[in-house]
Amino acid sequence: MKVARLTRAALVITAAALLSCGEPPLSPVPPPQGSLIGSLLQATGLLHCTPLPTAMATQTVGPAGGVIKVGPHTLSIPAGALGAPVTITATAPSDDVNRIQFQPQGLVFQRSAALTMSYANCNLLGTLLPKRIAYTDDALDILSYLLSLDNLFAKKVTGKLYHFSNYAIAW
């Protein structure tokens, strides 16, 4: 019993001495820089991929919802997301980044849609790093990230989409 108290007291004194020795507290480890992974992690944070052929799809979707497939990617619009029929065009350009552009730009959903993007054609040095869908501008600068779920086995990532714009797969 006395040994346990003495041990506990020694631990408290040692901890207090370490904390008061004037050293700054430990800070979190910074994330790895692009130079550690080479050219696979671009400055924009977008996943580098082997270009696929350009794919395009146009479909009218109404209040009942619908599914649009464009190349290996899928947009699932649930019932009630749109108040009236809308003609939607999705384009996945041939590029070294898996990306997709939706028209009419700025279309807002009343309920979130699900965008599933494949990264089966991408370099997966960082396979265990979660992928996510990034909302980008025309220059592929990342503006924000969608709430995303990465399926490593299917090599697909799904994100909640509330409006139309440009989207790409990022680390």
C-alpha positions as CSV (number, residue, x, y, z in Angstrom):
1,M,0.0,0.0,0.0
2,K,2.8,2.4,1.0
3,V,4.8,1.4,-2.1
4,A,1.8,2.3,-4.4
5,R,1.4,5.7,-2.7
6,L,5.2,6.4,-3.0
7,T,5.1,5.3,-6.7
8,R,2.1,7.5,-7.4
9,A,3.8,10.5,-5.6
10,A,7.0,10.0,-7.5
11,L,5.1,10.0,-10.8
12,V,3.2,13.2,-9.9
13,I,6.5,14.9,-8.9
14,T,8.3,13.7,-12.1
15,A,5.4,14.9,-14.3
16,A,5.3,18.3,-12.5
17,A,9.1,18.7,-13.0
18,L,8.9,17.8,-16.7
19,L,6.1,20.3,-17.3
20,S,7.8,23.1,-15.4
21,C,11.3,22.7,-17.1
22,G,10.5,25.5,-19.6
23,E,10.3,23.3,-22.7
24,P,7.4,24.1,-25.0
25,P,4.6,21.5,-25.0
26,L,4.6,19.0,-27.8
27,S,2.8,20.1,-30.9
28,P,0.9,17.8,-33.4
29,V,3.0,16.3,-36.1
30,P,2.5,18.3,-39.3
31,P,0.9,16.4,-42.3
32,P,3.3,14.9,-44.8
33,Q,4.4,17.3,-47.6
34,G,4.1,16.5,-51.3
35,S,7.8,16.0,-51.5
36,L,7.6,12.9,-49.3
37,I,5.2,11.2,-51.8
38,G,6.7,12.6,-55.0
39,S,4.5,13.7,-57.8
40,L,1.6,11.5,-56.7
41,L,0.2,14.1,-54.3
42,Q,-0.2,17.3,-56.4
43,A,-0.1,20.8,-54.9
44,T,-3.9,20.9,-55.2
45,G,-4.4,17.7,-53.2
46,L,-6.2,16.0,-56.1
47,L,-5.5,12.4,-56.8
48,H,-3.3,11.7,-59.8
49,C,-5.0,9.3,-62.3
50,T,-4.5,7.7,-65.7
51,P,-6.7,9.7,-68.1
52,L,-10.0,8.0,-69.1
53,P,-11.9,8.8,-72.3
54,T,-14.2,11.8,-72.1
55,A,-17.7,10.7,-71.0
56,M,-20.9,12.8,-71.2
57,A,-24.5,12.1,-70.2
58,T,-27.7,14.3,-70.5
59,Q,-30.9,13.3,-68.8
60,T,-34.0,15.0,-67.5
61,V,-34.7,14.3,-63.8
62,G,-37.8,15.4,-62.0
63,P,-39.3,15.2,-58.5
64,A,-39.3,11.4,-58.6
65,G,-35.5,11.5,-58.7
66,G,-33.2,9.5,-60.9
67,V,-29.7,8.1,-61.6
68,I,-27.2,9.5,-64.1
69,K,-24.2,7.5,-65.1
70,V,-21.2,9.3,-66.7
71,G,-18.3,7.0,-67.4
72,P,-17.5,5.2,-64.2
73,H,-19.2,7.8,-62.0
74,T,-22.8,7.9,-60.8
75,L,-25.1,10.7,-59.5
76,S,-28.1,9.5,-57.6
77,I,-30.8,12.1,-57.1
78,P,-33.4,11.1,-54.5
79,A,-37.1,11.7,-54.8
80,G,-38.0,15.2,-53.6
81,A,-34.6,16.7,-54.3
82,L,-36.0,18.6,-57.3
83,G,-39.3,20.5,-57.4
84,A,-39.6,20.3,-61.2
85,P,-38.0,18.4,-64.1
86,V,-34.5,19.6,-65.0
87,T,-32.3,18.6,-67.9
88,I,-28.9,17.7,-66.4
89,T,-25.7,17.4,-68.3
90,A,-22.7,15.7,-66.7
91,T,-19.2,15.7,-68.3
92,A,-16.2,13.8,-67.1
93,P,-13.3,15.2,-69.2
94,S,-10.2,13.2,-70.1
95,D,-7.7,14.4,-67.6
96,D,-5.0,13.2,-65.1
97,V,-7.5,14.0,-62.4
98,N,-10.9,12.2,-62.1
99,R,-13.3,15.1,-62.2
100,I,-16.9,15.8,-63.3
101,Q,-18.7,19.0,-64.3
102,F,-22.5,19.4,-63.9
103,Q,-24.9,21.7,-65.7
104,P,-26.9,23.7,-65.1
105,Q,-24.3,25.2,-62.8
106,G,-25.6,26.4,-59.5
107,L,-28.6,24.0,-59.4
108,V,-29.5,23.5,-55.8
109,F,-31.1,20.3,-54.4
110,Q,-33.8,20.4,-51.8
111,R,-32.4,17.1,-50.5
112,S,-28.8,16.0,-50.9
113,A,-27.8,13.9,-53.9
114,A,-25.1,11.2,-53.8
115,L,-22.1,11.5,-56.2
116,T,-20.1,8.3,-56.5
117,M,-16.8,8.7,-58.2
118,S,-14.4,5.8,-59.2
119,Y,-10.7,6.0,-58.7
120,A,-9.9,2.5,-60.1
121,N,-7.7,4.2,-62.7
122,C,-5.7,6.2,-60.2
123,N,-2.2,5.7,-58.7
124,L,-2.8,4.3,-55.3
125,L,0.5,4.7,-53.4
126,G,-1.5,6.0,-50.5
127,T,-4.2,3.3,-50.7
128,L,-4.9,3.6,-47.0
129,L,-5.3,7.3,-47.1
130,P,-9.0,8.2,-47.3
131,K,-10.2,9.7,-50.6
132,R,-12.9,12.4,-50.7
133,I,-14.7,14.5,-53.2
134,A,-13.6,18.1,-53.6
135,Y,-15.7,21.0,-54.8
136,T,-13.4,22.8,-57.2
137,D,-13.3,25.9,-59.4
138,D,-12.6,25.8,-63.1
139,A,-8.8,25.9,-62.4
140,L,-9.2,22.8,-60.2
141,D,-8.4,24.8,-57.0
142,I,-10.1,23.1,-54.1
143,L,-12.9,25.3,-52.6
144,S,-14.2,22.8,-50.1
145,Y,-14.7,19.1,-49.5
146,L,-18.0,17.1,-49.6
147,L,-18.9,14.9,-46.7
148,S,-17.5,11.7,-48.3
149,L,-17.3,8.0,-47.6
150,D,-14.4,6.1,-49.2
151,N,-14.9,2.4,-50.3
152,L,-11.4,1.1,-50.6
153,F,-12.5,-2.3,-51.9
154,A,-14.6,-0.9,-54.7
155,K,-12.1,2.0,-55.3
156,K,-15.0,4.5,-55.2
157,V,-15.8,7.5,-53.0
158,T,-19.3,8.8,-52.4
159,G,-20.1,12.4,-51.3
160,K,-23.2,14.3,-50.4
161,L,-23.9,16.9,-53.1
162,Y,-26.2,19.9,-52.5
163,H,-25.5,21.9,-55.7
164,F,-24.0,21.6,-59.1
165,S,-20.5,22.7,-59.9
166,N,-17.2,21.0,-60.5
167,Y,-16.0,18.1,-58.5
168,A,-12.9,16.0,-58.3
169,I,-11.3,13.2,-56.2
170,A,-8.8,14.4,-53.7
171,W,-6.7,12.9,-50.9
